[in-house]
Amino acid sequence: MAKSVKKSGAAPKAAAAKSPKPEQKKTVASTSSTNGNGSSIPHDQVAQLAHRFWNERGRVHGHHEEDWYRAEQELLHRAS
């Protein structure tokens, strides 16, 4: 049986051309909504209420911006 001989020092061209980049972690910025009085509402609270509005509307897609705005307005009103 013949032996396979691997040549040392010869790297595949694709691997030699591109050096691996360190992984970049994606971070989610913590945001909040504010009104003119300085009251702020955490992002996750707005998201939860907007999701509730979406459920109440029958989970119909295409109105996420309306749900988000409505949730912001309701929470900011409650905070003032």
Secondary structure, DSSP 8 states (H G I E B T S, - for coil): -------TT---HHHHHS-------------EEE-TTS-EEEHHHHHHHHHHHHHHTTS-SS-HHHHHHHHHHHHHHHH-
